[in-house]
Amino acid sequence: MKILNYKLSSTNELLTSRIGLITLAHTIQVLDLSKTIDQQPPLKIFL
């Protein structure tokens, strides 16, 4: 398991609710999730 190296500092800038997307995107990249998803067989969906 890789530890994500984040350093947070104080700021007077406004933060939005989307700030957590950076962490999610980095986690997906570290876990190489796109490669794992590409290796899975397609799902059969019956409508």
C-alpha positions in Angstrom: 0.0 0.0 0.0 1.3 3.4 -0.9 1.0 6.3 1.4 -0.1 9.5 -0.2 2.1 12.4 0.6 0.0 15.5 1.2 1.0 18.6 2.9 -1.8 21.0 3.9 -1.1 24.7 4.6 -3.2 27.6 5.7 -4.8 29.8 3.1 -7.2 32.7 2.8 -8.5 31.4 -0.5 -12.0 30.0 -0.8 -12.3 26.2 -1.0 -15.2 24.5 -2.8 -16.9 21.2 -2.1 -14.9 19.8 -5.1 -11.6 20.0 -3.3 -11.9 16.3 -2.3 -11.8 15.3 -6.0 -8.1 15.9 -6.1 -7.6 13.2 -3.4 -9.9 10.8 -5.2 -8.1 11.3 -8.5 -4.7 10.8 -7.0 -5.9 7.7 -5.2 -7.3 6.2 -8.5 -3.9 7.0 -10.1 -1.8 5.4 -7.3 -4.0 2.3 -7.3 -3.8 2.1 -11.1 -7.5 1.6 -11.0 -8.0 2.2 -14.7 -5.8 -0.7 -15.6 -7.8 -3.0 -13.2 -11.1 -1.9 -14.7 -9.8 -2.5 -18.2 -8.8 -6.1 -17.3 -12.3 -7.0 -16.2 -14.7 -8.7 -18.7 -17.7 -6.6 -19.8 -20.9 -7.0 -17.8 -23.9 -8.4 -19.6 -26.9 -6.2 -18.9 -30.3 -7.6 -19.5 -33.0 -5.0 -20.0 
